Amino acid sequence: MIKIIAKQDFSIGGNLFIKGDEIPTKNYDTIIKLNEAGLIEPLEYKDLVLIKREIENPKKEKKEEK
């Protein structure tokens, strides 16, 4: 999944983030709100579509073959 990086210091849901932290959310609506507010590194439309697809259809991890 595309990394969501804090652009500035902020708090959300009781969690504190500083500039440069990775935001560990899998909630698409939260990602959209953070992006619109400018709190995370800007995500383009293509990035948002890819994130939404990954959230809706999570891939199962492949088993390692020997």
C-alpha positions, 0 to 999 in steps of 0.5 A: 500500500502507498505510505501515508506520511504526515506533512505536519504535526497533528493528532487524530483519534487520540493518536499524535503524529509528527512531521514524517511519521507514517499514518497507519490507517486503513480507513479510506474516508480518514485518508481523504479528510487528511489529504484535503486538510493538507495534513499528509503528503499530497496524494493524487487521484491515482494514488487515492484510487489505488488505496481504495482498491487495496482497502476494498480488496486486500490481497492475501499474502503469498506463501513462500515456495521453496 
